[in-house]
Amino acid sequence: MEGLEAVAFQMISHVGTAKSLIMEALYEAREGRYEAAEEKLKRSRIHMVEGHHAHSGLIQQEASGQKVEFSLLLMHAEDQMMSAETINDLVAEMIRMYREMRQK
């Protein structure tokens, strides 16, 4: 596997791992284990950055004039990345809410 497919699978793999860690962070927070939740979020960010690095390589390629072909696989990878980013934002807020509720 080379080129576009490899990049798409790198993105899917990294953001999929990130999404799993984000959900695990939520489950930790629900049980009051906030330090563990924060550690999972921190680890998820590393995978998100790796997914973004793979994606930005394609953007740079196209910006330099090299054609990047349309691919359903790439579109799926981008969709997974966007949903992981959204889930991250929501879970971070939910963790804050759990903390506030337990403090009252």
Backbone as a ProteinNet text record, in pm:
[ID]
protein_1_A
[PRIMARY]
MEGLEAVAFQMISHVGTAKSLIMEALYEAREGRYEAAEEKLKRSRIHMVEGHHAHSGLIQQEASGQKVEFSLLLMHAEDQMMSAETINDLVAEMIRMYREMRQK
[TERTIARY]
85.7	0	90.1	59.3	142.1	55.4	120.6	58.3	-63.9	-166.9	-289.6	-353.8	-357.8	-418	-343.7	-211.9	-132	-158.7	-166.6	-193.5	-332.4	-430.8	-567.5	-572.7	-505.5	-506.1	-430.1	-324.4	-255.2	-350.6	-422.1	-517.5	-623.5	-682.1	-789.3	-737.8	-619.3	-562.6	-538.6	-473.9	-442.4	-567.4	-658.5	-776.3	-871.1	-870.5	-950.7	-900.6	-769.4	-710.1	-741.8	-731.1	-762.8	-907.7	-997.9	-1140.2	-1166.7	-1101.4	-1116	-1065.2	-950.9	-895.4	-984.7	-1042.8	-1133.6	-1253.7	-1310.2	-1424.9	-1384.1	-1266	-1216.6	-1200.2	-1157.7	-1144.8	-1280.1	-1382.4	-1516.5	-1559.2	-1534.1	-1571.7	-1494.7	-1367.2	-1288	-1348	-1382	-1438.3	-1572.3	-1650.8	-1781.2	-1765.4	-1654	-1626.5	-1547.1	-1521.7	-1451.8	-1300.5	-1248.5	-1103.4	-1053.9	-1044.9	-1014.7	-870.9	-777.7	-638.4	-622.3	-685.5	-680.2	-748	-857.5	-928.5	-839.5	-772.9	-684.7	-568.1	-515.7	-406.2	-452.7	-572.9	-627.2	-645.8	-693.7	-709.3	-573.7	-475.6	-341	-287.3	-304.7	-260.3	-337.6	-466.1	-547.2	-496.9	-451.3	-401.2	-278	-194.9	-76.5	-118.7	-219.9	-268.7	-338.6	-411	-475.2	-370.3	-263.6	-156.7	-95.3	-74.6	-19.1	-113.5	-242.9	-339.9	-337.2	-323	-315.7	-187.7	-78.3	47.1	31.7	-28.4	-50	-136.5	-241.2	-333.8	-267.5	-190.4	-128.3	-27.2	32.3	121.2	48.6	-74.7	-155.3	-192.1	-224.1	-259.6	-139.8	-23	98.2	127.4	104.4	126.4	37.6	-89.2	-181.2	-149.3	-112.5	-79.2	43.7	130.1	249.9	224.7	99.2	64	52.4	81.1	67.2	-77.1	-137.1	-277.7	-295.6	-393.6	-433.7	-569.4	-574.3	-697	-805.7	-930.1	-1043	-1043.8	-1074.6	-1078.1	-1183.8	-1269.5	-1366.3	-1295.6	-1184.5	-1107.8	-1054.9	-1003	-955.4	-1071.9	-1183	-1300.3	-1344.5	-1340.2	-1374.6	-1275.2	-1147.5	-1044.2	-1066.6	-1098.1	-1124.2	-1249.2	-1350.8	-1472.6	-1443	-1361.8	-1324.6	-1247	-1160.1	-1082.3	-1173.7	-1267	-1357.5	-1445.8	-1494.4	-1580.1	-1499.7	-1374.3	-1290.8	-1265.9	-1246	-1226	-1351.1	-1466.2	-1591.9	-1614.2	-1591.2	-1608.1	-1512	-1390.5	-1293.3	-1345.4	-1397.1	-1449	-1565	-1655.3	-1770.8	-1730	-1640	-1597.2	-1520.5	-1436.7	-1365.3	-1464.9	-1569.3	-1671.3	-1747.7	-1777.7	-1849.1	-1765	-1634.8	-1547.4	-1550.6	-1547.9	-1561.1	-1694.6	-1799.9	-1931	-1933.5	-1874	-1866.7	-1794.8	-1683.2	-1607.2	-1691.5	-1758.5	-1840.4	-1954.9	-2017.5	-2129.5	-2083.4	-1965.2	-1914.6	-1869.8	-1833.4	-1789.1	-1904.9	-2023.4	-2141.6	-2201.4
-117.2	0	123.3	214.8	334.6	458.3	571.8	699.4	732.7	769.5	819.3	718.3	592.1	490	479.6	481.2	470.9	588.9	706.8	826.3	816.5	774.9	762.2	661.2	549.4	449.5	498	576.9	636	728	809.8	900.7	823	723.1	644.6	576.2	520.2	451	545.9	658.4	751.9	815.1	861.9	928.5	826.6	703.3	598.6	569.2	562	543.2	662.2	781.5	902	898.1	861.7	858.4	758.1	643.3	543.8	598.1	663.6	721.6	831.7	909.5	1016.7	957.5	851.4	788.1	723.7	663.8	607.8	718	835.8	949.5	985.4	983.4	1013	910.8	782.3	677.4	692.3	731	754.3	869.8	977.3	1093.8	1060.6	980.6	942.9	872.2	801.3	730.6	815.4	943	1032.7	1024.6	953.7	938.5	1043.5	1166.8	1279.5	1281.5	1239.6	1236.1	1135.8	1019	917.8	970.3	1042.6	1100	1199.1	1285.7	1384.8	1317.5	1211.1	1138.2	1076.4	1023	965.5	1075.2	1191.3	1301.4	1345.8	1350.6	1388.5	1289	1160.8	1058	1067	1101	1111.5	1224.5	1333.4	1447.6	1410.8	1323.1	1278.1	1207.6	1123.3	1052.2	1147.1	1245.5	1342.9	1421	1459.3	1533.6	1447.8	1320.7	1231.4	1220.5	1212.5	1209.9	1338.5	1451.1	1580.3	1593.1	1537.9	1542.9	1469.4	1353.1	1276.9	1356.6	1417.5	1494.7	1619.3	1688.5	1812	1785.2	1665.9	1629.8	1631.4	1581.8	1584.6	1727.4	1808.7	1947.7	2020.8	1998.6	2061.5	2013.7	1885.4	1829.8	1900.1	1913.7	1978.8	2127	2191.6	2334.1	2360.5	2261.9	2279.1	2245.4	2214.6	2191.1	2045.9	1954.7	1812.2	1769.6	1710.3	1670.8	1558.6	1574.8	1468.9	1419.4	1293.3	1236.1	1223.9	1233.8	1211.3	1065.2	1040.9	904.8	895.2	795.9	772.7	738.5	668.3	632.5	757.6	851.7	976.8	1055.9	1058.8	1129.2	1067.7	935	866.4	904.9	907.8	943.9	1085.1	1177	1315	1323	1245.9	1242.5	1189.1	1085.4	1030.7	1133.1	1207.5	1309.1	1419.1	1464.7	1569.7	1521.2	1397.4	1349.2	1331.6	1288.4	1275.2	1412.1	1513.3	1648.9	1698.1	1672	1713.1	1638.6	1507.6	1428	1476.1	1510	1560.2	1685.6	1779.4	1903.2	1875.7	1787.8	1755.9	1683.1	1587.1	1510.8	1599.7	1688.5	1780.3	1862.7	1909	1986	1897.1	1775.2	1684	1652	1637.7	1612.1	1730.8	1852.7	1971.5	1969.5	1928.7	1923.1	1819.1	1701.5	1599.2	1653.8	1723.1	1779.1	1879	1968	2067.9	2005.3	1903.1	1837.2	1768	1708.8	1638	1735.7	1857.6	1954.4	2016.6	2009.5	2071.1	1981.5
0	0	0	-88.1	-100.8	-116.6	-105.5	-137.7	-56.7	-129.4	-69.8	25.2	-15.1	71.3	203.8	198.2	320.8	413.8	357.2	437.3	499.7	422.7	473.9	588.3	572.7	679.3	802.8	783.7	898.8	975.3	899.3	962.6	1039.4	974.8	1037.6	1164	1155.7	1271.2	1388.2	1361.1	1469.3	1529.4	1445.8	1502.8	1565.6	1517.3	1581.2	1721.2	1736	1868.2	1957.4	1902.2	1979.4	2027.3	1938	1973.8	2086.1	2080.2	2186.5	2319.9	2317.6	2440.3	2496.2	2408.4	2451.6	2524.5	2469.6	2534.8	2666.6	2670.4	2795.8	2900.4	2858.6	2950.2	3010.8	2929.6	2979.1	3083.9	3057.2	3152	3283.5	3275.3	3396.4	3476.9	3409.8	3478.3	3542	3474.8	3529	3663.3	3678.8	3804.3	3903.5	3867.4	3957	3949.8	3851.7	3835.7	3735.5	3780.2	3691.9	3641.8	3726.8	3681.9	3568.1	3581.7	3475.9	3349.7	3368.6	3253.6	3180.1	3255.1	3192.5	3120.6	3178	3113.6	2981	2978.5	2854	2748.8	2789.8	2694.9	2640.9	2728.7	2686.1	2583.1	2608.3	2513.2	2382.2	2390.1	2268	2179	2241.3	2163.5	2081.9	2135.2	2061.4	1933.3	1942.3	1823.5	1726.1	1779.4	1690.7	1613	1679.7	1611.9	1501.7	1528	1425.5	1305.5	1332.5	1223.2	1142.7	1211.5	1143.2	1061.1	1111.3	1035.7	902.6	907.2	783.7	686.6	738.7	656	599.1	681	633.5	522.9	521.8	412.1	278.3	278.7	155.7	116.8	214.4	186.2	125.7	182.5	129.4	-12	-35.1	-169.2	-271.5	-238.6	-331.7	-345.3	-236.7	-242	-329.3	-339.9	-422.6	-569.2	-602.6	-741.3	-782.1	-690.6	-721	-695.5	-794.9	-786.1	-684.4	-594.4	-501.6	-550.4	-586.8	-642.3	-535.2	-577.4	-488.3	-446.5	-322	-270.3	-161	-171.5	-64.3	65.5	55.4	173.5	243.8	167.5	225.7	285.1	216.4	267.2	400.7	409.6	534.3	644.8	611.2	708.7	760.9	672.1	713.5	800.7	766.6	846.8	986.6	995.9	1126.1	1208.6	1142	1211.5	1266	1185.2	1230.2	1344.9	1337.7	1446.2	1574.7	1565.2	1685	1747.8	1665.7	1719	1792	1733.7	1795.9	1926.6	1924.8	2045.7	2153.9	2115.6	2213.2	2282	2205	2263.3	2358.6	2317.6	2401.4	2528.8	2517.5	2634.5	2731.6	2681.7	2770.5	2851.9	2789	2860.4	2958.9	2919.3	3009.1	3132.9	3114.9	3229	3325	3270.8	3356.5	3432.4	3364.5	3427.9	3539.9	3515.5	3620.4	3743.3	3721.5	3834.2	3912.2	3840.6	3907.1	3985.5	3929	3996.1	4124.6	4121.2	4240.5	4349	4310.2	4408.5	4484.7	4428.8	4493.3	4596.9
[MASK]
++++++++++++++++++++++++++++++++++++++++++++++++++++++++++++++++++++++++++++++++++++++++++++++++++++++++

